[in-house]
Structures are given as C-alpha cells and as structure tokens.
Amino acid sequence: MNRYGTPHSTDTAANSPHARAPATGSPYGARHGYKLASIPYGHRVPSRVLAADRAYAATKELVLSGDLPGGHLLSEGDIAVRLGMSRTPVREAFLRLQSEELLELIPKRGAVVVPVTVGEADDVLDAREAVETAAVRRLLRRPADVPAAVELLRAALDVQRRHAACGDLPAVAAADEAFHRTIVDAGGNRLTARFYATLGDRQRRMSIRALAPNPEQVAVVVEEHAALVDAIEALDADRFAALLPAHLDGTHRPTR
C-alpha cells in the first residue's frame, strides 16, 4: 500500500528499500498497514532546529529569571557565543520570543527585553485575583475534593520553603507561580486554567522584580501562602477572598 492506503503495484511495494512493516499498535496502522507518524528512511531532524530550540529555552530562561531585565539590549552574537552556536538559531529564537512579547527586535542592533509595564502588571494582578478567587469558590463547592487539593498545595509550599532557605530567588519565583497555578487547577475549570497558564511568564518576572530588592519579603510571601492554604482547608472562601488581594498587592504593587 502507499501512504494513502491504496495498493502499490507488486513490483514496487515488495522490492522497495523503503517498504514498511505492518503496524500493530494503532487503529490507523491496522487499517492501512502503516506505522503511525513513521519517520521516512534516512530522515534526520536538522541540527539547526535543535539549536534553535536550545537557544529559545536558554534565552527565555535568562529573561524570566531576571538575568536579562526589562530594557536590556542583547545581540544575537552575544547569545550565540554564550551558547556556543551560530547566530542563525539564535535569530530564530529571538523571533519566537518576540511573538511571546518578551523581546522586541531592533534592526541591526539586536533585541531589547520588553519590560512589564505598570498597566500590564495591574492587569495581571486583577486577572489573577479574579481567577484564583473563583477557583477556590468552585473547589469549596466540592468539599470532598478539598483534602487532596490542600495536600498538593502544602507540597508546593514545602518546595518554595526549600528554595527560600537556599536563597534561590529564580526558583522561589517559579515555585510561587506553581503554587498559585495549583490553586487554579484545583478549581476544575479547564478553560480558566488554560487562560491562567498564559500569565505564568509575567508572574515569574514580576516576582523576581518584586523580591530581588527585598529578599526578606520571601519569608512573608511563604507565610501568606500558608494562610491561603489554611483558609481553603477551613472551607472559608470569604477568608481566602480577603487574604488574596492583600497578598498580591503587598508583594507586587509597591514595585510598580
């Protein structure tokens, strides 16, 4: 058979060096005699693609961790040297990061890290407050699900405490985002959970910006997280709704 499921002539199918064995694992293969998503003979993933992915991941982490702050100008050459690769995959990575609004390309100069503006920070905080509060109210309508959610939240809180004890601020910020995402996921609304996930990059950058000048604030954030979990465990949605904006405002709005 050919790739569309119609028979080959016998003089090509049986003798072709590219003839494929019948598949056993997928319904498609069972019907058509092909392995699903088979890679053609001799096919290789271009090394440029792999390098572009590596450049994208590394540069994005530099931005999210605060190593490259808002307003910082970087060049393709600098990143290429740092990562030990040519400029071509770095250029592709920059284009992807521009599409995510993390970089803005400047012709013949490189790219500048897009800062989180005051208005954008306010929008993120307002969205987080609305989504997280709604998620908790929805969760508490299912009391039987609360103990499992609390267990996950306390585990996430323990991770943040460990990173705080080590003074690893980027890891603290990532753990902070994971803690709040766990709250939203516990609500069980997949649509709002997907929307909330789009805020993750901004959350990490905002946390780094807020906590880097005030490392003592990390302990405060952790204890405020513990209070949020206590409110959920007590099935007190109103208490959670009162604590959350104070927590978000106290951490982020002074740095606007």
KOLMARTI-211270 format. One record per residue (C-alpha): residue in one letter; x negated, y negated, z negated. Coordinates in steps of 0.02 Angstrom, whole numbers, plus 50000, padded with zeros to 5 digits. Last residue first. Layout:
# residues N
<site><code>A</code><X>X</X><Y>Y</Y><Z>Z</Z></site>
...
# end
This chain:
# residues 256
<site><code>R</code><X>49740</X><Y>47534</Y><Z>47998</Z></site>
<site><code>T</code><X>49635</X><Y>47607</Y><Z>47858</Z></site>
<site><code>P</code><X>49757</X><Y>47567</Y><Z>47716</Z></site>
<site><code>R</code><X>49893</X><Y>47658</Y><Z>47815</Z></site>
<site><code>H</code><X>49810</X><Y>47828</Y><Z>47814</Z></site>
<site><code>T</code><X>49795</X><Y>47912</Y><Z>47645</Z></site>
<site><code>G</code><X>49918</X><Y>47816</Y><Z>47539</Z></site>
<site><code>D</code><X>50043</X><Y>47805</Y><Z>47681</Z></site>
<site><code>L</code><X>50041</X><Y>47992</Y><Z>47714</Z></site>
<site><code>H</code><X>50054</X><Y>48041</Y><Z>47530</Z></site>
<site><code>A</code><X>50184</X><Y>47909</Y><Z>47488</Z></site>
<site><code>P</code><X>50283</X><Y>47963</Y><Z>47641</Z></site>
<site><code>L</code><X>50276</X><Y>48146</Y><Z>47584</Z></site>
<site><code>L</code><X>50318</X><Y>48128</Y><Z>47400</Z></site>
<site><code>A</code><X>50496</X><Y>48062</Y><Z>47415</Z></site>
<site><code>A</code><X>50551</X><Y>48187</Y><Z>47548</Z></site>
<site><code>F</code><X>50471</X><Y>48328</Y><Z>47446</Z></site>
<site><code>R</code><X>50570</X><Y>48277</Y><Z>47293</Z></site>
<site><code>D</code><X>50729</X><Y>48268</Y><Z>47396</Z></site>
<site><code>A</code><X>50697</X><Y>48442</Y><Z>47465</Z></site>
<site><code>D</code><X>50683</X><Y>48519</Y><Z>47292</Z></site>
<site><code>L</code><X>50682</X><Y>48708</Y><Z>47316</Z></site>
<site><code>A</code><X>50561</X><Y>48720</Y><Z>47168</Z></site>
<site><code>E</code><X>50435</X><Y>48809</Y><Z>47281</Z></site>
<site><code>I</code><X>50452</X><Y>48667</Y><Z>47407</Z></site>
<site><code>A</code><X>50421</X><Y>48536</Y><Z>47273</Z></site>
<site><code>D</code><X>50270</X><Y>48632</Y><Z>47208</Z></site>
<site><code>V</code><X>50199</X><Y>48641</Y><Z>47385</Z></site>
<site><code>L</code><X>50212</X><Y>48452</Y><Z>47401</Z></site>
<site><code>A</code><X>50127</X><Y>48431</Y><Z>47232</Z></site>
<site><code>A</code><X>49983</X><Y>48541</Y><Z>47288</Z></site>
<site><code>H</code><X>49963</X><Y>48434</Y><Z>47444</Z></site>
<site><code>E</code><X>49953</X><Y>48281</Y><Z>47334</Z></site>
<site><code>E</code><X>49816</X><Y>48368</Y><Z>47236</Z></site>
<site><code>V</code><X>49717</X><Y>48400</Y><Z>47395</Z></site>
<site><code>V</code><X>49739</X><Y>48221</Y><Z>47455</Z></site>
<site><code>V</code><X>49677</X><Y>48152</Y><Z>47289</Z></site>
<site><code>A</code><X>49522</X><Y>48263</Y><Z>47295</Z></site>
<site><code>V</code><X>49485</X><Y>48200</Y><Z>47471</Z></site>
<site><code>Q</code><X>49503</X><Y>48019</Y><Z>47415</Z></site>
<site><code>E</code><X>49331</X><Y>48027</Y><Z>47334</Z></site>
<site><code>P</code><X>49259</X><Y>48035</Y><Z>47509</Z></site>
<site><code>N</code><X>49317</X><Y>47856</Y><Z>47542</Z></site>
<site><code>P</code><X>49228</X><Y>47788</Y><Z>47697</Z></site>
<site><code>A</code><X>49244</X><Y>47957</Y><Z>47785</Z></site>
<site><code>L</code><X>49420</X><Y>47990</Y><Z>47721</Z></site>
<site><code>A</code><X>49529</X><Y>47876</Y><Z>47827</Z></site>
<site><code>R</code><X>49434</X><Y>47889</Y><Z>47991</Z></site>
<site><code>I</code><X>49415</X><Y>48077</Y><Z>47973</Z></site>
<site><code>S</code><X>49600</X><Y>48096</Y><Z>47933</Z></site>
<site><code>M</code><X>49650</X><Y>47989</Y><Z>48082</Z></site>
<site><code>R</code><X>49543</X><Y>48092</Y><Z>48200</Z></site>
<site><code>R</code><X>49615</X><Y>48254</Y><Z>48135</Z></site>
<site><code>Q</code><X>49794</X><Y>48192</Y><Z>48147</Z></site>
<site><code>R</code><X>49767</X><Y>48125</Y><Z>48323</Z></site>
<site><code>D</code><X>49709</X><Y>48295</Y><Z>48383</Z></site>
<site><code>G</code><X>49855</X><Y>48382</Y><Z>48297</Z></site>
<site><code>L</code><X>49996</X><Y>48272</Y><Z>48362</Z></site>
<site><code>T</code><X>50035</X><Y>48389</Y><Z>48507</Z></site>
<site><code>A</code><X>50064</X><Y>48529</Y><Z>48381</Z></site>
<site><code>Y</code><X>50210</X><Y>48431</Y><Z>48311</Z></site>
<site><code>F</code><X>50300</X><Y>48441</Y><Z>48477</Z></site>
<site><code>R</code><X>50279</X><Y>48630</Y><Z>48483</Z></site>
<site><code>A</code><X>50340</X><Y>48645</Y><Z>48304</Z></site>
<site><code>T</code><X>50488</X><Y>48532</Y><Z>48344</Z></site>
<site><code>L</code><X>50543</X><Y>48650</Y><Z>48482</Z></site>
<site><code>R</code><X>50505</X><Y>48808</Y><Z>48384</Z></site>
<site><code>N</code><X>50616</X><Y>48762</Y><Z>48237</Z></site>
<site><code>G</code><X>50575</X><Y>48889</Y><Z>48101</Z></site>
<site><code>G</code><X>50548</X><Y>48766</Y><Z>47960</Z></site>
<site><code>A</code><X>50397</X><Y>48866</Y><Z>47905</Z></site>
<site><code>D</code><X>50306</X><Y>48809</Y><Z>48062</Z></site>
<site><code>V</code><X>50322</X><Y>48629</Y><Z>48005</Z></site>
<site><code>I</code><X>50247</X><Y>48664</Y><Z>47834</Z></site>
<site><code>T</code><X>50108</X><Y>48768</Y><Z>47912</Z></site>
<site><code>R</code><X>50069</X><Y>48621</Y><Z>48026</Z></site>
<site><code>H</code><X>50044</X><Y>48514</Y><Z>47871</Z></site>
<site><code>F</code><X>49916</X><Y>48635</Y><Z>47801</Z></site>
<site><code>A</code><X>49829</X><Y>48660</Y><Z>47970</Z></site>
<site><code>E</code><X>49806</X><Y>48473</Y><Z>47993</Z></site>
<site><code>D</code><X>49731</X><Y>48458</Y><Z>47820</Z></site>
<site><code>A</code><X>49619</X><Y>48608</Y><Z>47854</Z></site>
<site><code>A</code><X>49551</X><Y>48522</Y><Z>48011</Z></site>
<site><code>A</code><X>49520</X><Y>48363</Y><Z>47910</Z></site>
<site><code>V</code><X>49433</X><Y>48461</Y><Z>47772</Z></site>
<site><code>A</code><X>49327</X><Y>48549</Y><Z>47904</Z></site>
<site><code>P</code><X>49274</X><Y>48381</Y><Z>47976</Z></site>
<site><code>L</code><X>49236</X><Y>48320</Y><Z>47798</Z></site>
<site><code>D</code><X>49126</X><Y>48463</Y><Z>47742</Z></site>
<site><code>G</code><X>49086</X><Y>48407</Y><Z>47564</Z></site>
<site><code>C</code><X>49063</X><Y>48587</Y><Z>47508</Z></site>
<site><code>A</code><X>49195</X><Y>48571</Y><Z>47371</Z></site>
<site><code>A</code><X>49312</X><Y>48490</Y><Z>47497</Z></site>
<site><code>H</code><X>49291</X><Y>48638</Y><Z>47615</Z></site>
<site><code>R</code><X>49337</X><Y>48758</Y><Z>47476</Z></site>
<site><code>R</code><X>49486</X><Y>48652</Y><Z>47423</Z></site>
<site><code>Q</code><X>49550</X><Y>48646</Y><Z>47602</Z></site>
<site><code>V</code><X>49545</X><Y>48835</Y><Z>47616</Z></site>
<site><code>D</code><X>49636</X><Y>48851</Y><Z>47450</Z></site>
<site><code>L</code><X>49772</X><Y>48735</Y><Z>47515</Z></site>
<site><code>A</code><X>49798</X><Y>48844</Y><Z>47667</Z></site>
<site><code>A</code><X>49819</X><Y>48995</Y><Z>47551</Z></site>
<site><code>R</code><X>49940</X><Y>48894</Y><Z>47445</Z></site>
<site><code>L</code><X>50039</X><Y>48851</Y><Z>47600</Z></site>
<site><code>L</code><X>50047</X><Y>49031</Y><Z>47659</Z></site>
<site><code>E</code><X>50108</X><Y>49090</Y><Z>47489</Z></site>
<site><code>V</code><X>50236</X><Y>48950</Y><Z>47483</Z></site>
<site><code>A</code><X>50304</X><Y>49004</Y><Z>47653</Z></site>
<site><code>A</code><X>50321</X><Y>49184</Y><Z>47594</Z></site>
<site><code>P</code><X>50411</X><Y>49128</Y><Z>47436</Z></site>
<site><code>V</code><X>50528</X><Y>49012</Y><Z>47533</Z></site>
<site><code>D</code><X>50601</X><Y>49135</Y><Z>47657</Z></site>
<site><code>A</code><X>50737</X><Y>49199</Y><Z>47538</Z></site>
<site><code>P</code><X>50790</X><Y>49021</Y><Z>47505</Z></site>
<site><code>R</code><X>50846</X><Y>48995</Y><Z>47686</Z></site>
<site><code>R</code><X>50925</X><Y>48822</Y><Z>47679</Z></site>
<site><code>L</code><X>50761</X><Y>48773</Y><Z>47599</Z></site>
<site><code>L</code><X>50671</X><Y>48801</Y><Z>47764</Z></site>
<site><code>R</code><X>50785</X><Y>48679</Y><Z>47857</Z></site>
<site><code>R</code><X>50759</X><Y>48544</Y><Z>47727</Z></site>
<site><code>V</code><X>50572</X><Y>48577</Y><Z>47735</Z></site>
<site><code>A</code><X>50566</X><Y>48564</Y><Z>47924</Z></site>
<site><code>A</code><X>50668</X><Y>48403</Y><Z>47924</Z></site>
<site><code>T</code><X>50544</X><Y>48324</Y><Z>47804</Z></site>
<site><code>E</code><X>50397</X><Y>48382</Y><Z>47909</Z></site>
<site><code>V</code><X>50471</X><Y>48316</Y><Z>48072</Z></site>
<site><code>A</code><X>50523</X><Y>48145</Y><Z>48008</Z></site>
<site><code>E</code><X>50364</X><Y>48111</Y><Z>47909</Z></site>
<site><code>R</code><X>50254</X><Y>48172</Y><Z>48051</Z></site>
<site><code>A</code><X>50342</X><Y>48061</Y><Z>48177</Z></site>
<site><code>D</code><X>50325</X><Y>47908</Y><Z>48066</Z></site>
<site><code>L</code><X>50141</X><Y>47945</Y><Z>48036</Z></site>
<site><code>V</code><X>50105</X><Y>47970</Y><Z>48221</Z></site>
<site><code>D</code><X>50197</X><Y>47811</Y><Z>48271</Z></site>
<site><code>D</code><X>50104</X><Y>47710</Y><Z>48139</Z></site>
<site><code>A</code><X>49938</X><Y>47778</Y><Z>48202</Z></site>
<site><code>E</code><X>49984</X><Y>47734</Y><Z>48381</Z></site>
<site><code>G</code><X>50027</X><Y>47556</Y><Z>48331</Z></site>
<site><code>V</code><X>49864</X><Y>47535</Y><Z>48238</Z></site>
<site><code>T</code><X>49765</X><Y>47605</Y><Z>48384</Z></site>
<site><code>V</code><X>49678</X><Y>47774</Y><Z>48387</Z></site>
<site><code>P</code><X>49518</X><Y>47734</Y><Z>48479</Z></site>
<site><code>V</code><X>49484</X><Y>47797</Y><Z>48656</Z></site>
<site><code>V</code><X>49305</X><Y>47861</Y><Z>48666</Z></site>
<site><code>V</code><X>49221</X><Y>47771</Y><Z>48810</Z></site>
<site><code>A</code><X>49164</X><Y>47857</Y><Z>48968</Z></site>
<site><code>G</code><X>49017</X><Y>47849</Y><Z>49086</Z></site>
<site><code>R</code><X>48941</X><Y>47692</Y><Z>49160</Z></site>
<site><code>K</code><X>48956</X><Y>47705</Y><Z>49350</Z></site>
<site><code>P</code><X>49147</X><Y>47697</Y><Z>49341</Z></site>
<site><code>I</code><X>49216</X><Y>47690</Y><Z>49163</Z></site>
<site><code>L</code><X>49315</X><Y>47843</Y><Z>49114</Z></site>
<site><code>E</code><X>49430</X><Y>47829</Y><Z>48965</Z></site>
<site><code>L</code><X>49414</X><Y>47970</Y><Z>48840</Z></site>
<site><code>L</code><X>49534</X><Y>48050</Y><Z>48714</Z></site>
<site><code>E</code><X>49691</X><Y>48015</Y><Z>48814</Z></site>
<site><code>E</code><X>49720</X><Y>48200</Y><Z>48850</Z></site>
<site><code>S</code><X>49702</X><Y>48169</Y><Z>49037</Z></site>
<site><code>Q</code><X>49539</X><Y>48077</Y><Z>48996</Z></site>
<site><code>L</code><X>49479</X><Y>48232</Y><Z>48905</Z></site>
<site><code>R</code><X>49509</X><Y>48337</Y><Z>49060</Z></site>
<site><code>L</code><X>49416</X><Y>48213</Y><Z>49169</Z></site>
<site><code>F</code><X>49271</X><Y>48208</Y><Z>49046</Z></site>
<site><code>A</code><X>49258</X><Y>48398</Y><Z>49052</Z></site>
<site><code>E</code><X>49248</X><Y>48394</Y><Z>49242</Z></site>
<site><code>R</code><X>49107</X><Y>48267</Y><Z>49233</Z></site>
<site><code>V</code><X>49019</X><Y>48376</Y><Z>49105</Z></site>
<site><code>P</code><X>49032</X><Y>48523</Y><Z>49225</Z></site>
<site><code>T</code><X>48944</X><Y>48419</Y><Z>49360</Z></site>
<site><code>R</code><X>48812</X><Y>48339</Y><Z>49248</Z></site>
<site><code>S</code><X>48702</X><Y>48492</Y><Z>49238</Z></site>
<site><code>M</code><X>48680</X><Y>48595</Y><Z>49080</Z></site>
<site><code>G</code><X>48579</X><Y>48599</Y><Z>48920</Z></site>
<site><code>L</code><X>48718</X><Y>48546</Y><Z>48802</Z></site>
<site><code>R</code><X>48631</X><Y>48390</Y><Z>48734</Z></site>
<site><code>V</code><X>48556</X><Y>48352</Y><Z>48904</Z></site>
<site><code>A</code><X>48726</X><Y>48364</Y><Z>48989</Z></site>
<site><code>I</code><X>48807</X><Y>48258</Y><Z>48853</Z></site>
<site><code>D</code><X>48680</X><Y>48119</Y><Z>48877</Z></site>
<site><code>G</code><X>48689</X><Y>48130</Y><Z>49067</Z></site>
<site><code>E</code><X>48878</X><Y>48119</Y><Z>49072</Z></site>
<site><code>S</code><X>48868</X><Y>47958</Y><Z>48975</Z></site>
<site><code>L</code><X>48943</X><Y>47904</Y><Z>48811</Z></site>
<site><code>L</code><X>49014</X><Y>47739</Y><Z>48752</Z></site>
<site><code>H</code><X>49085</X><Y>47740</Y><Z>48575</Z></site>
<site><code>G</code><X>49244</X><Y>47637</Y><Z>48556</Z></site>
<site><code>G</code><X>49328</X><Y>47763</Y><Z>48442</Z></site>
<site><code>P</code><X>49201</X><Y>47869</Y><Z>48352</Z></site>
<site><code>L</code><X>49089</X><Y>48005</Y><Z>48427</Z></site>
<site><code>D</code><X>49036</X><Y>48108</Y><Z>48277</Z></site>
<site><code>G</code><X>49214</X><Y>48081</Y><Z>48215</Z></site>
<site><code>S</code><X>49256</X><Y>48266</Y><Z>48209</Z></site>
<site><code>L</code><X>49389</X><Y>48247</Y><Z>48343</Z></site>
<site><code>V</code><X>49270</X><Y>48161</Y><Z>48465</Z></site>
<site><code>L</code><X>49123</X><Y>48280</Y><Z>48443</Z></site>
<site><code>E</code><X>49246</X><Y>48426</Y><Z>48450</Z></site>
<site><code>K</code><X>49311</X><Y>48363</Y><Z>48617</Z></site>
<site><code>T</code><X>49135</X><Y>48352</Y><Z>48685</Z></site>
<site><code>A</code><X>49095</X><Y>48531</Y><Z>48636</Z></site>
<site><code>A</code><X>49258</X><Y>48605</Y><Z>48700</Z></site>
<site><code>Y</code><X>49251</X><Y>48513</Y><Z>48866</Z></site>
<site><code>A</code><X>49067</X><Y>48550</Y><Z>48896</Z></site>
<site><code>R</code><X>49098</X><Y>48734</Y><Z>48860</Z></site>
<site><code>D</code><X>49247</X><Y>48739</Y><Z>48977</Z></site>
<site><code>A</code><X>49147</X><Y>48651</Y><Z>49112</Z></site>
<site><code>A</code><X>49003</X><Y>48775</Y><Z>49089</Z></site>
<site><code>L</code><X>49121</X><Y>48922</Y><Z>49112</Z></site>
<site><code>V</code><X>49193</X><Y>48844</Y><Z>49269</Z></site>
<site><code>R</code><X>49018</X><Y>48806</Y><Z>49338</Z></site>
<site><code>S</code><X>48969</X><Y>48986</Y><Z>49306</Z></site>
<site><code>P</code><X>49098</X><Y>49036</Y><Z>49436</Z></site>
<site><code>V</code><X>49205</X><Y>49183</Y><Z>49377</Z></site>
<site><code>R</code><X>49147</X><Y>49330</Y><Z>49480</Z></site>
<site><code>H</code><X>49238</X><Y>49431</Y><Z>49612</Z></site>
<site><code>G</code><X>49142</X><Y>49575</Y><Z>49692</Z></site>
<site><code>Y</code><X>49294</X><Y>49683</Y><Z>49710</Z></site>
<site><code>P</code><X>49454</X><Y>49586</Y><Z>49679</Z></site>
<site><code>I</code><X>49509</X><Y>49559</Y><Z>49499</Z></site>
<site><code>S</code><X>49668</X><Y>49655</Y><Z>49464</Z></site>
<site><code>A</code><X>49811</X><Y>49550</Y><Z>49397</Z></site>
<site><code>L</code><X>49925</X><Y>49702</Y><Z>49373</Z></site>
<site><code>K</code><X>49843</X><Y>49862</Y><Z>49431</Z></site>
<site><code>Y</code><X>49925</X><Y>49919</Y><Z>49590</Z></site>
<site><code>G</code><X>50034</X><Y>50066</Y><Z>49643</Z></site>
<site><code>H</code><X>50188</X><Y>49962</Y><Z>49683</Z></site>
<site><code>R</code><X>50322</X><Y>50025</Y><Z>49566</Z></site>
<site><code>A</code><X>50212</X><Y>50091</Y><Z>49426</Z></site>
<site><code>G</code><X>50096</X><Y>49941</Y><Z>49444</Z></site>
<site><code>Y</code><X>50237</X><Y>49819</Y><Z>49420</Z></site>
<site><code>P</code><X>50304</X><Y>49916</Y><Z>49272</Z></site>
<site><code>S</code><X>50132</X><Y>49907</Y><Z>49191</Z></site>
<site><code>G</code><X>50014</X><Y>50034</Y><Z>49114</Z></site>
<site><code>T</code><X>49985</X><Y>50173</Y><Z>49236</Z></site>
<site><code>A</code><X>49913</X><Y>50084</Y><Z>49386</Z></site>
<site><code>P</code><X>49875</X><Y>50179</Y><Z>49545</Z></site>
<site><code>A</code><X>49692</X><Y>50168</Y><Z>49597</Z></site>
<site><code>R</code><X>49641</X><Y>50027</Y><Z>49711</Z></site>
<site><code>A</code><X>49564</X><Y>50038</Y><Z>49884</Z></site>
<site><code>H</code><X>49425</X><Y>49909</Y><Z>49902</Z></site>
<site><code>P</code><X>49300</X><Y>50024</Y><Z>49988</Z></site>
<site><code>S</code><X>49437</X><Y>50054</Y><Z>50118</Z></site>
<site><code>N</code><X>49447</X><Y>50234</Y><Z>50180</Z></site>
<site><code>A</code><X>49615</X><Y>50285</Y><Z>50110</Z></site>
<site><code>A</code><X>49704</X><Y>50123</Y><Z>50145</Z></site>
<site><code>T</code><X>49634</X><Y>50083</Y><Z>50316</Z></site>
<site><code>D</code><X>49660</X><Y>50240</Y><Z>50422</Z></site>
<site><code>T</code><X>49822</X><Y>50282</Y><Z>50334</Z></site>
<site><code>S</code><X>49907</X><Y>50122</Y><Z>50387</Z></site>
<site><code>H</code><X>49944</X><Y>50019</Y><Z>50234</Z></site>
<site><code>P</code><X>50115</X><Y>50035</Y><Z>50156</Z></site>
<site><code>T</code><X>50210</X><Y>49884</Y><Z>50089</Z></site>
<site><code>G</code><X>50195</X><Y>49837</Y><Z>49905</Z></site>
<site><code>Y</code><X>50142</X><Y>49655</Y><Z>49926</Z></site>
<site><code>R</code><X>49960</X><Y>49689</Y><Z>49882</Z></site>
<site><code>N</code><X>49948</X><Y>49820</Y><Z>50021</Z></site>
<site><code>M</code><X>50000</X><Y>50000</Y><Z>50000</Z></site>
# end
